[in-house]
């Protein structure tokens, strides 16, 4: 395992555990946690000597509760990302790769019930999609192919009964 990968894994685990920012070598902490501030991040320099975000970053609500936890690489969002509702429950979770959403993302209602799951590739919805009613019953299910609905999509009422389905056909475009 390379030193960069070891640092990235350690930083991701520290972020998710709520530990103080552990800036990577060659960077400095910026901003401040509550009560002094509402955003903290690590900053390094690009090839031209300009500041850019590099490593973990966090934001907080005005009451000091956690709002977001994420990371940057070469000035772009990169790595695990978590956003919280004001009540402390997760609001959304996924990962960024080179500044674009990538992989599986989940969105929750404030109650903690899953609202939506979707796949992403290079910043475009791609893969399985499901949404749920606040009570937990499935609301819709289908797939995205390169940002467009593809295949069979089914919608359901709040009791979980199928309301209807549409077949969008297969798409060959991918981002």
MARBA-3410 file (N, C-alpha, C, O; in Angstrom, 1 decimal):
175
0.8,-1.2,0.0,0.0,0.0,0.0,0.9,1.2,0.0,1.8,1.3,0.8 ~ 0.6,2.2,-0.9,1.4,3.4,-0.9,1.1,4.3,0.3,0.1,4.2,0.9 ~ 2.1,5.2,0.6,1.9,6.1,1.7,0.7,7.0,1.5,-0.1,7.3,2.5 ~ 0.4,7.4,0.3,-0.8,8.3,0.0,-2.1,7.5,0.3,-3.0,8.1,0.8 ~ -2.1,6.3,-0.1,-3.3,5.5,0.1,-3.5,5.2,1.6,-4.7,5.3,2.1
-2.5,4.9,2.3,-2.5,4.8,3.8,-3.1,6.0,4.4,-3.9,6.0,5.3 ~ -2.5,7.2,4.0,-3.0,8.5,4.6,-4.5,8.7,4.3,-5.3,9.1,5.1 ~ -4.9,8.4,3.0,-6.3,8.6,2.6,-7.2,7.7,3.4,-8.3,8.2,3.8 ~ -6.9,6.5,3.6,-7.7,5.6,4.4,-7.8,6.0,5.9,-8.9,6.0,6.5 ~ -6.7,6.4,6.4,-6.6,6.9,7.8,-7.5,8.2,7.9,-8.2,8.4,8.9
-7.3,9.1,7.0,-8.1,10.4,7.0,-9.6,10.1,6.9,-10.4,10.7,7.6 ~ -10.0,9.1,6.0,-11.4,8.8,5.8,-12.0,8.2,7.1,-13.1,8.6,7.6 ~ -11.2,7.3,7.8,-11.7,6.8,9.0,-11.8,7.8,10.1,-12.7,7.8,10.9 ~ -10.8,8.7,10.2,-10.9,9.8,11.2,-12.0,10.7,10.9,-12.7,11.1,11.9 ~ -12.3,11.0,9.7,-13.5,11.9,9.3,-14.8,11.3,9.8,-15.6,11.9,10.5
-14.9,10.0,9.5,-16.2,9.3,9.9,-16.3,9.1,11.4,-17.4,9.0,11.9 ~ -15.2,9.0,12.1,-15.2,8.9,13.5,-15.4,10.2,14.3,-15.5,10.2,15.5 ~ -15.3,11.3,13.6,-15.5,12.6,14.2,-14.2,13.1,14.9,-14.3,14.1,15.7 ~ -13.0,12.6,14.5,-11.8,13.1,15.1,-11.4,14.4,14.5,-11.9,14.8,13.5 ~ -10.5,15.1,15.2,-10.0,16.4,14.6,-9.4,16.2,13.2,-8.9,15.1,12.9
-9.3,17.3,12.4,-8.7,17.1,11.1,-7.3,16.7,11.2,-6.5,17.3,12.1 ~ -6.9,15.8,10.4,-5.5,15.3,10.4,-5.0,15.6,9.0,-5.2,14.8,8.0 ~ -4.5,16.8,8.8,-4.0,17.3,7.5,-2.9,16.4,7.0,-2.0,16.1,7.7 ~ -2.9,16.1,5.7,-1.8,15.4,5.1,-0.5,16.2,5.1,-0.5,17.4,5.2 ~ 0.6,15.5,4.9,1.9,16.2,4.9,1.9,17.3,3.8,1.4,17.0,2.7
2.5,18.4,4.1,2.6,19.5,3.1,1.4,20.4,3.1,1.3,21.3,2.2 ~ 0.4,20.2,4.0,-0.7,21.0,4.0,-0.9,21.6,5.4,-0.2,21.2,6.3 ~ -1.8,22.6,5.5,-2.0,23.3,6.8,-3.5,23.4,7.1,-4.3,23.5,6.1 ~ -3.9,23.3,8.3,-5.3,23.5,8.7,-5.7,24.9,8.4,-5.0,25.8,8.7 ~ -7.0,25.1,7.9,-7.6,26.4,7.7,-9.0,26.4,8.3,-9.5,25.4,8.6
-9.5,27.6,8.5,-10.8,27.7,9.1,-10.8,27.4,10.5,-9.7,27.3,11.1 ~ -12.0,27.1,11.1,-12.1,26.8,12.5,-13.4,26.1,12.8,-14.4,26.3,12.1 ~ -13.3,25.2,13.8,-14.5,24.5,14.2,-15.3,25.4,15.2,-14.7,26.4,15.7 ~ -16.5,25.1,15.5,-17.3,25.9,16.5,-16.6,25.9,17.8,-16.0,24.8,18.1 ~ -16.6,26.9,18.6,-17.4,28.1,18.4,-16.8,29.2,17.7,-17.4,30.2,17.4
-15.5,29.0,17.3,-14.8,30.1,16.5,-15.2,30.2,15.1,-15.2,31.3,14.5 ~ -15.6,29.1,14.5,-16.0,29.1,13.1,-17.0,28.0,12.7,-17.5,27.4,13.6 ~ -17.2,27.9,11.4,-18.2,26.9,11.0,-17.7,26.0,9.9,-18.4,25.2,9.3 ~ -16.4,26.2,9.5,-15.8,25.3,8.5,-14.3,25.2,8.7,-13.6,26.1,9.1 ~ -13.8,23.9,8.6,-12.4,23.7,8.7,-12.0,22.8,7.6,-12.7,21.9,7.2
-10.8,23.0,7.0,-10.3,22.2,5.9,-8.7,22.3,5.9,-8.1,23.0,6.7 ~ -8.1,21.5,5.1,-6.7,21.5,4.9,-6.4,22.1,3.6,-7.1,21.9,2.6 ~ -5.3,22.9,3.6,-4.9,23.6,2.3,-3.5,23.3,2.0,-2.6,23.3,2.9 ~ -3.3,23.1,0.7,-1.9,23.0,0.2,-1.8,23.9,-1.0,-2.6,24.8,-1.1 ~ -0.7,23.8,-1.7,-0.4,24.6,-2.9,-0.5,23.8,-4.2,0.0,22.7,-4.2
-1.0,24.5,-5.2,-0.9,23.8,-6.5,0.4,24.2,-7.2,1.3,24.8,-6.5 ~ 0.7,23.7,-8.4,1.9,23.9,-9.1,2.3,25.4,-9.2,3.5,25.8,-9.3 ~ 1.2,26.3,-9.3,1.5,27.7,-9.5,1.6,28.4,-8.1,1.8,29.7,-8.1 ~ 1.5,27.7,-7.0,1.6,28.3,-5.7,0.3,28.8,-5.1,0.4,29.5,-4.1 ~ -0.8,28.5,-5.8,-2.1,29.0,-5.3,-2.6,28.0,-4.2,-2.4,26.8,-4.4
-3.4,28.5,-3.3,-4.0,27.6,-2.3,-5.0,26.7,-3.0,-5.7,27.1,-3.9 ~ -5.1,25.5,-2.5,-6.2,24.6,-2.9,-6.4,23.6,-1.8,-5.6,23.3,-1.0 ~ -7.7,23.2,-1.7,-8.0,22.2,-0.7,-7.4,20.9,-0.9,-7.3,20.4,-2.1 ~ -6.9,20.3,0.2,-6.2,19.0,0.0,-6.4,18.2,1.4,-5.8,18.6,2.4 ~ -7.2,17.2,1.3,-7.4,16.4,2.6,-8.8,16.6,3.1,-9.7,17.1,2.4
-9.0,16.3,4.4,-10.3,16.4,5.0,-10.8,17.8,5.2,-10.1,18.8,5.2 ~ -12.2,17.9,5.2,-12.9,19.1,5.4,-14.2,18.9,6.1,-14.8,17.8,5.9 ~ -14.6,19.8,6.9,-15.8,19.7,7.7,-16.6,21.0,7.7,-15.9,22.1,7.7 ~ -17.9,21.0,7.8,-18.7,22.1,8.1,-19.6,21.8,9.2,-19.9,20.6,9.5 ~ -20.1,22.9,9.9,-21.0,22.7,11.0,-22.2,23.7,10.9,-22.1,24.7,10.3
-23.4,23.3,11.4,-24.5,24.2,11.5,-24.2,25.3,12.5,-23.2,25.3,13.2 ~ -25.1,26.3,12.5,-24.9,27.5,13.4,-25.0,27.1,14.8,-24.5,27.9,15.7 ~ -25.6,26.0,15.2,-25.6,25.6,16.6,-24.4,24.7,17.0,-24.4,24.2,18.1 ~ -23.5,24.5,16.0,-22.3,23.7,16.3,-22.4,22.2,15.9,-21.5,21.4,16.0 ~ -23.6,21.8,15.5,-23.8,20.4,15.1,-23.2,20.1,13.8,-23.1,21.0,12.9
-22.6,18.9,13.6,-22.0,18.6,12.3,-23.0,18.7,11.1,-24.1,18.3,11.2 ~ -22.5,19.2,10.0,-23.3,19.4,8.8,-22.7,18.5,7.7,-23.4,17.6,7.2 ~ -21.4,18.7,7.4,-20.8,17.8,6.3,-19.4,17.4,6.7,-18.7,18.1,7.5 ~ -19.0,16.2,6.2,-17.7,15.7,6.4,-17.2,15.1,5.0,-18.0,14.4,4.4 ~ -16.1,15.6,4.5,-15.6,15.1,3.2,-14.2,15.3,3.1,-13.5,15.5,4.1
-13.7,15.1,1.9,-12.3,15.3,1.6,-12.0,15.8,0.2,-12.9,15.8,-0.7 ~ -10.9,16.4,0.0,-10.5,17.0,-1.3,-9.1,16.4,-1.7,-8.3,16.0,-0.9 ~ -8.9,16.3,-3.0,-7.7,15.9,-3.6,-7.4,16.8,-4.8,-8.2,16.8,-5.7 ~ -6.3,17.4,-4.7,-5.9,18.4,-5.8,-7.0,19.4,-6.1,-7.3,19.8,-7.2 ~ -7.6,19.9,-5.0,-8.6,20.9,-5.1,-10.0,20.5,-5.4,-10.9,21.3,-5.5
-10.3,19.2,-5.6,-11.6,18.7,-6.0,-12.1,17.7,-4.9,-11.3,17.1,-4.2 ~ -13.4,17.7,-4.7,-14.0,16.7,-3.8,-13.5,15.3,-4.3,-13.6,15.0,-5.4 ~ -13.1,14.5,-3.3,-12.6,13.2,-3.6,-12.6,12.4,-2.4,-11.9,12.7,-1.4 ~ -13.3,11.3,-2.4,-13.4,10.4,-1.2,-14.8,10.4,-0.6,-15.7,10.9,-1.1 ~ -14.9,9.8,0.6,-16.2,9.6,1.3,-16.8,11.0,1.6,-16.0,11.9,1.9
-18.1,11.0,1.6,-18.8,12.3,1.9,-20.0,11.9,2.7,-20.8,11.0,2.4 ~ -20.3,12.7,3.8,-21.5,12.5,4.6,-22.0,13.9,4.9,-21.3,14.8,5.3 ~ -23.4,14.0,4.8,-24.1,15.2,5.2,-25.1,14.8,6.2,-25.7,13.7,6.1 ~ -25.3,15.6,7.2,-26.2,15.3,8.3,-27.4,16.3,8.4,-27.3,17.5,8.0 ~ -28.5,15.8,8.8,-29.7,16.6,9.1,-29.3,17.4,10.4,-28.4,17.0,11.1
-30.1,18.4,10.7,-29.9,19.2,11.9,-30.1,18.3,13.2,-29.5,18.6,14.2 ~ -30.9,17.3,13.0,-31.2,16.4,14.2,-30.0,15.4,14.4,-30.1,14.6,15.3 ~ -29.0,15.5,13.6,-27.8,14.6,13.8,-27.9,13.3,13.0,-26.9,12.6,12.9 ~ -29.0,13.0,12.4,-29.1,11.8,11.6,-28.5,12.1,10.2,-28.5,13.2,9.7 ~ -28.0,11.0,9.5,-27.5,11.2,8.2,-28.5,11.7,7.2,-29.7,11.2,7.3
-28.1,12.6,6.4,-29.0,13.1,5.3,-28.7,12.5,4.0,-29.5,12.2,3.2 ~ -27.3,12.4,3.7,-26.9,11.8,2.5,-25.5,11.3,2.6,-24.7,11.9,3.4 ~ -25.2,10.3,1.9,-23.8,9.7,2.0,-23.5,9.1,0.7,-24.3,8.5,0.0 ~ -22.2,9.2,0.3,-21.7,8.7,-0.9,-20.2,9.0,-1.0,-19.5,9.2,0.0 ~ -19.7,9.0,-2.2,-18.3,9.3,-2.5,-18.2,10.2,-3.7,-19.0,10.2,-4.6
-17.1,10.9,-3.7,-16.7,11.8,-4.8,-15.4,11.2,-5.4,-14.6,10.6,-4.7 ~ -15.3,11.3,-6.7,-14.0,10.9,-7.4,-13.7,12.0,-8.4,-14.4,12.2,-9.4 ~ -12.6,12.7,-8.2,-12.2,13.8,-9.1,-13.2,14.9,-9.3,-13.4,15.3,-10.4 ~ -13.9,15.2,-8.2,-14.9,16.3,-8.2,-16.3,15.9,-8.7,-17.2,16.7,-8.9 ~ -16.6,14.6,-8.9,-17.9,14.1,-9.4,-18.4,13.0,-8.5,-17.6,12.2,-8.0
-19.7,13.0,-8.3,-20.3,11.9,-7.6,-19.9,10.5,-8.2,-19.9,10.4,-9.5 ~ -19.7,9.5,-7.4,-19.3,8.2,-8.0,-19.7,7.1,-7.0,-19.5,7.3,-5.8 ~ -20.2,6.1,-7.5,-20.6,4.9,-6.7,-22.0,5.1,-6.1,-22.8,5.9,-6.7 ~ -22.3,4.4,-5.1,-23.7,4.4,-4.5,-23.8,5.5,-3.5,-23.0,5.8,-2.7 ~ -25.0,6.3,-3.7,-25.3,7.4,-2.8,-26.7,7.0,-2.2,-27.6,6.4,-2.8
-26.8,7.4,-0.9,-28.0,7.2,-0.2,-28.5,8.5,0.4,-27.7,9.3,0.9 ~ -29.8,8.7,0.4,-30.4,9.9,1.0,-31.4,9.4,2.0,-32.2,8.5,1.7 ~ -31.5,10.1,3.2,-32.4,9.7,4.2,-33.3,10.8,4.5,-33.0,12.0,4.4 ~ -34.6,10.5,5.0,-35.5,11.4,5.6,-34.9,11.8,6.9,-34.1,11.1,7.5 ~ -35.4,12.9,7.5,-35.0,13.3,8.9,-35.3,12.2,9.9,-34.6,12.2,10.9
-36.3,11.4,9.6,-36.6,10.3,10.6,-35.6,9.2,10.6,-35.6,8.4,11.5 ~ -34.7,9.2,9.6,-33.7,8.1,9.5,-34.1,7.0,8.5,-33.3,6.2,8.2 ~ -35.3,7.1,8.0,-35.8,6.2,6.9,-35.1,6.5,5.6,-34.9,7.7,5.3 ~ -34.6,5.5,4.9,-34.0,5.7,3.6,-35.1,6.4,2.6,-36.2,5.9,2.5 ~ -34.7,7.4,2.0,-35.5,8.1,1.0,-35.2,7.7,-0.4,-36.1,7.5,-1.3
-33.9,7.5,-0.7,-33.5,7.2,-2.1,-32.1,6.6,-2.1,-31.3,6.9,-1.3 ~ -31.9,5.6,-3.0,-30.6,5.1,-3.3,-30.3,5.2,-4.8,-31.3,4.9,-5.6 ~ -29.1,5.5,-5.2,-28.8,5.6,-6.6,-27.4,5.4,-6.9,-26.5,5.6,-6.0 ~ -27.1,4.9,-8.1,-25.7,4.7,-8.5,-25.3,5.9,-9.3,-26.1,6.5,-10.1 ~ -24.0,6.2,-9.2,-23.4,7.3,-10.0,-22.1,6.9,-10.6,-21.4,6.1,-10.0
-21.8,7.5,-11.7,-20.5,7.3,-12.4,-20.1,8.6,-13.1,-20.8,9.1,-13.9 ~ -18.9,9.1,-12.7,-18.4,10.3,-13.3,-19.4,11.5,-13.2,-19.5,12.3,-14.1 ~ -20.2,11.6,-12.1,-21.1,12.7,-11.9,-22.4,12.5,-12.6,-23.2,13.5,-12.6 ~ -22.7,11.4,-13.1,-24.0,11.1,-13.8,-24.6,9.9,-13.2,-24.0,8.9,-12.9 ~ -26.0,10.0,-13.0,-26.7,8.9,-12.4,-26.5,7.7,-13.4,-26.8,7.8,-14.6
-26.1,6.6,-12.9,-25.9,5.4,-13.7,-26.0,4.2,-12.8,-25.2,4.0,-11.8 ~ -26.9,3.3,-13.0,-27.1,2.1,-12.2,-28.4,2.1,-11.5,-29.3,2.8,-11.9 ~ -28.6,1.2,-10.6,-29.8,1.0,-9.9,-30.3,2.2,-9.1,-29.5,3.0,-8.6 ~ -31.6,2.4,-9.1,-32.2,3.6,-8.4,-33.5,3.0,-7.7,-34.2,2.2,-8.2 ~ -33.7,3.5,-6.5,-34.9,3.2,-5.7,-35.2,4.3,-4.8,-34.4,5.0,-4.3
-36.5,4.6,-4.7,-37.0,5.7,-3.8,-38.0,5.0,-2.9,-38.7,4.1,-3.3 ~ -38.2,5.6,-1.7,-39.1,5.0,-0.7,-40.0,6.1,-0.1,-39.6,7.3,0.0 ~ -41.2,5.7,0.2,-42.1,6.6,1.0,-41.6,6.8,2.4,-40.8,6.0,2.9 ~ -42.0,7.9,3.1,-41.6,8.1,4.4,-41.8,6.9,5.4,-41.1,6.7,6.3 ~ -42.8,6.1,5.1,-43.1,5.0,6.0,-42.3,3.8,5.7,-42.3,2.8,6.4
-41.4,3.8,4.6,-40.5,2.7,4.3,-40.9,1.9,3.1,-40.0,1.2,2.6 ~ -42.1,2.0,2.6,-42.5,1.2,1.4,-41.8,1.8,0.2,-41.6,3.0,0.1 ~ -41.5,0.9,-0.8,-40.9,1.4,-2.0,-41.8,2.3,-2.8,-43.0,2.0,-2.9 ~ -41.3,3.3,-3.3,-42.0,4.3,-4.1,-41.8,4.1,-5.6,-42.8,4.2,-6.4 ~ -40.5,3.9,-6.0,-40.2,3.7,-7.4,-38.9,2.9,-7.5,-38.1,3.0,-6.5
-38.7,2.2,-8.5,-37.5,1.4,-8.7,-37.2,1.3,-10.2,-38.1,1.2,-11.0 ~ -35.9,1.4,-10.6,-35.5,1.3,-11.9,-34.0,1.5,-12.0,-33.3,1.2,-11.1 ~ -33.5,1.9,-13.2,-32.1,2.1,-13.5,-31.9,3.3,-14.3,-32.7,3.7,-15.1 ~ -30.7,3.9,-14.2,-30.2,4.9,-15.0,-29.1,4.4,-15.9,-28.3,3.6,-15.4 ~ -29.1,4.8,-17.1,-28.0,4.5,-18.0,-27.4,5.8,-18.5,-28.0,6.4,-19.4
-26.2,6.2,-18.0,-25.6,7.4,-18.5,-26.5,8.7,-18.3,-26.5,9.6,-19.1 ~ -27.3,8.7,-17.2,-28.1,9.8,-16.8,-29.5,9.7,-17.3,-30.4,10.5,-16.8 ~ -29.9,8.8,-18.2,-31.3,8.6,-18.6,-31.9,7.4,-18.0,-31.2,6.4,-17.7 ~ -33.2,7.4,-17.8,-33.9,6.3,-17.3,-33.8,5.2,-18.4,-33.9,5.5,-19.6 ~ -33.6,3.9,-18.0,-33.5,2.8,-18.9,-34.1,1.6,-18.3,-34.2,1.5,-17.1
-34.4,0.6,-19.1,-35.0,-0.6,-18.6,-36.4,-0.3,-18.0,-37.1,0.7,-18.3 ~ -36.8,-1.2,-17.1,-38.2,-1.2,-16.6,-38.1,-0.3,-15.3,-37.3,-0.5,-14.4 ~ -39.1,0.6,-15.2,-39.3,1.5,-14.0,-40.7,1.2,-13.5,-41.6,1.1,-14.3 ~ -40.7,1.0,-12.2,-42.0,0.6,-11.6,-42.3,1.6,-10.4,-41.4,2.0,-9.7 ~ -43.5,2.0,-10.3,-43.9,2.9,-9.2,-44.9,2.2,-8.3,-45.7,1.4,-8.8
-45.0,2.6,-7.0,-45.8,1.9,-6.0,-46.5,3.0,-5.2,-46.0,4.1,-5.0 ~ -47.7,2.6,-4.6,-48.3,3.5,-3.7,-47.7,3.3,-2.3,-46.9,2.4,-2.1 ~ -48.2,4.1,-1.3,-47.7,4.0,0.0,-47.8,2.7,0.7,-47.2,2.4,1.7 ~ -48.8,1.9,0.2,-49.0,0.5,0.8,-48.1,-0.5,0.1,-48.1,-1.7,0.5 ~ -47.3,-0.1,-0.9,-46.4,-1.0,-1.5,-47.0,-1.7,-2.7,-46.4,-2.6,-3.3
-48.3,-1.3,-3.1,-48.9,-1.9,-4.3,-48.4,-1.3,-5.6,-48.2,0.0,-5.6 ~ -48.2,-2.1,-6.6,-47.7,-1.5,-7.8,-48.7,-0.7,-8.5,-49.9,-1.1,-8.6 ~ -48.3,0.5,-8.9,-49.2,1.5,-9.6,-49.1,1.4,-11.1,-50.0,1.5,-11.8 ~ -47.9,1.1,-11.6,-47.7,1.0,-13.0,-46.2,0.8,-13.3,-45.3,0.9,-12.4 ~ -45.9,0.5,-14.5,-44.5,0.3,-14.9,-44.4,0.8,-16.4,-45.3,0.8,-17.2
-43.1,1.3,-16.7,-42.8,1.8,-18.0,-41.5,1.1,-18.4,-40.6,1.0,-17.5 ~ -41.3,0.7,-19.6,-40.1,0.2,-20.1,-39.4,1.2,-21.0,-40.0,1.5,-22.1 ~ -38.3,1.8,-20.6,-37.6,2.8,-21.3,-36.6,2.2,-22.4,-36.0,3.0,-23.1 ~ -36.5,0.9,-22.4,-35.6,0.3,-23.3,-34.2,0.4,-22.8,-33.9,1.0,-21.8 ~ -33.3,-0.3,-23.5,-31.9,-0.3,-23.1,-31.1,0.9,-23.8,-31.3,1.1,-25.0
-30.3,1.5,-23.0,-29.5,2.6,-23.5,-28.0,2.1,-23.6,-27.6,1.3,-22.7 ~ -27.3,2.6,-24.6,-25.9,2.2,-24.7,-25.0,3.3,-24.3,-23.8,3.0,-24.1 ~ -25.5,4.5,-24.1,-24.6,5.6,-23.7,-24.2,5.5,-22.3,-25.0,5.3,-21.4 ~ -22.9,5.7,-22.0,-22.4,5.8,-20.6,-21.5,7.0,-20.6,-20.8,7.4,-21.6 ~ -21.4,7.6,-19.4,-20.5,8.8,-19.3,-19.1,8.5,-19.4,-18.3,9.4,-19.4
END
